Amino acid sequence: MAQRVALTAADRARYEWQMWTPEFGDAGQETLKGSSVLVSRCGGLGGVVAYELAAAGIGRLVIAHAGNVKPSDLNRQLLMTTDWLGKPRVESACRRLNELNPDITVVGEAANITEENAARLVGDVDVVVSAAPLFCERFLLNREAVRQGKIMVDAAMYDTFATVTTVVPGQGPCLSCLYPENPPAWKREFPVFGATSGTAACIAAMEAIKAIAGFGRLLAGELLVFDLANLSFRKMKVKRNPACPVCGHLRG
Amino acid sequence: MKINVDYVAQFKDAAGCAGETFNLTDGAGIQEVVRAVATAHAGRLAELLLDAAGVLRSSALLFVGDDQVEWDEACSLRDGATVTLMAPLAGG
């Protein structure tokens, strides 16, 4: 897990207001500074996660996202800019994150999560945030995070609905417990307002911050389900699958 | 008895409403609720919920109140209970 790193005077000036959170304080900020987080895809959801984590002072952010910026990205992907249309998304994302906080390290991986890179990327960080629009990528990340015993925050949305859960290996269900198979009806394209993906992202970012700094209560064994159409927020209790091929062997 | 059913994500689209109430016989379980929904929405929603053998697709999540229940779990629902049918979602 992350090691504490001493804060500079500039750090204290930048993070002072969040350090006023009693359960967080100096120790929490020092732990964030010594931590690293992987964000899988930096689109409408992952991009806002990365932005919040950069603002909060995560020491090292690794963001993985393939492809170039398209006009249809710009209604929600806040790390993408109009002047970067047609150019690599991960470059736009790194640029924006560095503009926000030049004191952290941002590493861009111009690829989505694959069998080839999953173990390396997960092995390189303390906590993982899953925000890809395809289940196959989420399952890969989940499998690697569980195998390496790392916490994974999973945030997802559709239309005005979103879910967030935090996979703490052995302490609650993993993503494969919830969804044993690749859902056949899920499509790569879906209705989305940036405000919906961004809301889920802010909650996911806070889960990552809490997981690293060790305060508050994580969504382990719980699935937050919300609908911004009627502003309903519910925390559902979700179960481990004892026969889960990914985490079933772990003791609770 | 009356059972309230809420639809999440693609299930809401397929149902054409956010939720509705079903009248079921006393002591009905979760399978009776899902089959009543599939009967009422015999097109796309039924296909999303059930496979050709009439068994719940593994990617659909079921909740009674705020608790997840399994398809084959014995549970006797109470009058006025709320069942949530949640479609898998992965938008990012």
Interface residues (C-beta under 8 A of the other chain):
Chain A: R41 G43 G44 L45 G46 A131 A132 P133 L134 F135 R138 A155 A156 M157 Y158 D159 F161 A162 T163 L178 Y179 P180 E181 N182 P183 P184 A185 W186 F190 V192 S197 L223 V225 D227 A229 N230 R234 K235 M236 K237 V238 K239
Chain B: V8 A9 Q10 K12 D13 A18 L48 R57 S58 S59 L61 F63 D66 D67 Q68 E70 T84 M86 A87 P88 L89 A90 G91 G92
